[in-house]
């Protein structure tokens, strides 16, 4: 199941598993769908009657905690883009589509709920902290992720060479696991008060 959920094309082979009843499926990484951040899928699981949970809504009754594995905005120099052939350009377009899908998920979730640490979407709409689609928030949402961008890390006093960050942004090098693990804890210590954030989400003082 884990291999099926992480079989990113060009990095790992697709995974074939038996679904049940003699039916076999071949799977690739869900990150290529709009559900790289599965928060909206989780919300549907919690609320749609067909799944049988029908979890009650309300900022004090439902908490969605979303943990990322590092984020950055994919960028491509305009001059380089002009010289790329169709296949490389399609690859970069796919990366940007995945990024846009993640932002769309965060935007919809923050629009429906409330967050003690809202994530900025784009400059035009900000983080939607003052907006709510249904008037009252349907849940509390907390997204925690490690920025793999120099400008964001420098805000909390962390300086990492761009060459290292470029390496950390890959997903096919097991050697980056340990340094990213250390970087994550350094970022948390400098930028976040996890206990206070969770206490806020749970309505504790």
C-alpha positions in Angstrom: 0.0 0.0 0.0 2.8 2.4 0.9 4.7 1.7 -2.4 1.5 2.2 -4.3 1.0 5.7 -2.7 4.6 6.8 -3.4 5.2 5.5 -6.9 6.2 8.8 -8.4 6.7 8.4 -12.2 10.4 8.7 -13.4 11.5 8.1 -9.9 9.9 4.8 -8.9 8.2 2.0 -10.7 4.4 1.8 -10.6 3.0 -0.6 -8.1 0.5 -3.4 -8.9 -1.6 -4.8 -6.1 -4.8 -6.8 -5.7 -7.7 -4.6 -4.7 -10.1 -7.4 -4.0 -12.5 -9.7 -5.6 -9.9 -10.7 -8.2 -9.4 -7.1 -9.4 -5.9 -5.9 -9.7 -4.9 -2.2 -10.0 -1.7 -0.4 -11.0 -0.9 2.7 -9.0 1.3 5.8 -9.3 1.9 8.5 -6.7 -1.2 10.4 -5.7 0.9 13.6 -5.8 0.3 13.7 -9.5 -3.4 14.2 -8.7 -5.0 17.2 -7.0 -4.6 15.3 -3.7 -0.9 15.6 -3.0 -2.2 17.3 0.2 -5.1 14.9 1.0 -6.9 17.3 3.4 -10.0 17.6 1.2 -10.1 13.9 0.7 -10.0 13.4 4.5 -12.8 16.0 4.9 -15.0 14.1 2.5 -14.2 10.8 4.3 -15.2 12.4 7.6 -18.4 14.1 6.4 -20.0 12.2 3.4 -22.8 9.9 4.5 -21.6 7.1 2.3 -18.6 6.5 4.5 -20.6 6.2 7.6 -18.7 8.6 9.9 -20.6 11.9 9.5 -18.3 13.6 11.9 -19.9 16.7 13.5 -18.5 20.1 12.2 -17.3 23.1 14.1 -14.0 24.7 14.9 -14.1 23.0 18.4 -15.3 19.6 17.1 -13.1 18.8 14.1 -9.3 19.3 13.7 -7.5 18.6 10.4 -3.7 18.3 11.0 -1.8 18.3 7.7 2.0 17.4 7.7 4.0 18.2 4.7 7.4 16.9 3.6 9.0 20.1 2.4 7.7 22.7 0.0 9.0 25.2 -2.5 7.7 27.1 -5.5 8.9 25.6 -8.8 10.5 28.2 -11.0 11.7 28.2 -14.5 13.7 31.0 -16.2 11.7 32.5 -19.1 14.8 32.3 -21.4 15.3 28.6 -20.6 11.6 27.9 -21.1 11.8 29.3 -24.6 14.5 26.9 -25.5 13.0 23.7 -24.0 11.5 21.0 -26.2 8.0 19.7 -25.7 8.9 16.8 -23.3 11.0 18.9 -20.8 8.4 21.7 -20.9 5.7 19.2 -20.1 7.7 17.9 -17.2 8.0 21.4 -15.7 4.3 22.1 -16.4 3.4 18.9 -14.4 5.5 20.1 -11.5 3.7 23.5 -11.6 0.3 21.8 -11.8 1.1 19.7 -8.7 2.1 22.9 -6.9 -1.0 24.7 -8.0 -3.2 21.8 -6.9 -1.6 21.9 -3.4 -2.3 25.6 -3.1 -5.9 25.1 -4.3 -6.4 22.5 -1.6 -5.0 24.8 1.1 -7.1 27.7 -0.2 -10.3 25.6 -0.1 -9.6 24.2 3.3 -8.7 27.6 4.8 -11.8 29.1 3.2 -14.0 26.4 4.8 -12.3 26.3 8.2 -10.1 28.4 10.5 -6.5 28.1 11.3 -4.2 29.4 14.1 -1.4 29.5 11.4 -3.0 30.2 8.0 -0.8 29.6 5.0 -0.5 32.5 2.4 -2.0 31.4 -0.9 -1.1 34.1 -3.4 -0.6 37.8 -3.0 -4.1 38.6 -4.5 -6.1 36.8 -1.8 -3.6 36.4 1.1 -4.3 33.6 3.5 -8.1 34.0 3.6 -7.9 34.4 7.4 -10.8 36.9 7.3 -12.9 34.9 4.9 -15.2 31.9 5.4 -17.4 30.3 2.8 -20.1 29.2 5.2 -20.0 32.0 7.8 -18.9 29.9 10.7 -15.8 27.6 10.3 -16.5 23.9 9.7 -13.3 22.8 11.4 -9.9 23.9 12.6 -7.0 23.3 10.2 -3.3 23.3 10.9 -0.8 22.8 8.1 2.9 22.2 9.1 5.5 22.1 6.4 9.2 22.8 6.0 10.0 25.6 3.5 12.9 24.6 1.2 13.5 28.2 0.0 16.3 30.5 1.1 14.1 33.6 1.7 11.7 31.7 4.1 14.5 30.0 6.0 16.4 33.3 6.4 13.4 34.8 8.1 14.1 32.5 11.1 17.9 32.8 11.0 18.6 29.6 9.0 21.1 29.9 6.2 21.4 27.0 3.7 23.3 27.2 0.4 21.1 27.1 -2.7 23.0 24.1 -4.0 22.0 22.2 -0.9 18.4 23.3 -1.1 18.3 22.2 -4.8 19.4 18.7 -3.6 16.9 18.7 -0.8 14.1 19.4 -3.3 14.7 16.1 -5.0 12.8 13.0 -3.9 15.1 10.2 -5.2 18.1 10.6 -2.9 17.9 8.7 0.4 21.0 10.6 1.6 18.9 13.8 2.0 16.6 12.2 4.7 19.0 12.8 7.6 19.9 16.5 6.8 16.2 17.4 6.1 15.3 15.7 9.4 17.8 17.9 11.3 16.7 21.0 9.3 13.1 20.4 10.2 13.8 20.3 13.9 16.0 23.4 13.7 13.1 25.2 11.8 10.5 24.1 14.4 12.7 25.3 17.3 13.1 28.7 15.7 9.8 29.3 14.0 7.1 27.4 15.8 5.7 26.7 19.3 4.1 23.3 18.6 2.6 22.9 22.0 1.0 26.3 21.9 -0.3 25.7 18.3 -1.9 22.4 19.2 -3.3 23.8 22.5 -4.9 26.6 20.4 -6.4 24.1 17.9 -7.8 22.0 20.8 -9.2 24.9 22.6 -6.9 24.5 25.6 -5.3 27.4 27.5 
